[in-house]
Amino acid sequence: MKKLLTGLMLVGVLLGISGGGTAIAAPQSFAISFTDNADNESGFRLERCMGTSCTTFAVIATLAVNTTSHTDGNLPENTTFCYRVKAFNAVGESAYSNTACATTPVTLPNAPSVLMIK
């Protein structure tokens, strides 16, 4: 009996942070997690597409047995990405999980420095 995956969700957006606690311009990442409901998988295929109405998904990671999270990094700011995942084994593939979408935030510009009055 083939068990389906459920509960794909984007846990958060990871931003680069400098020592002083200020956001800096850095590649952004999504922490992605899902519930593994399969007991006979060989692994998982995580897919991504770009845009709110996207339909062309591509595999971005093949995950090992019992892996339930992945970080997708180096993403451009202010861009929407959608993700889905499916389990696979020697017999075939499960149905897809739900689709979860999120948009990377726009980061603040670096502050000016060395202000002087002459």
Order of alpha helices (4+ residues) and beta strands (2+ residues): beta-beta-beta-beta-beta-beta-beta-beta
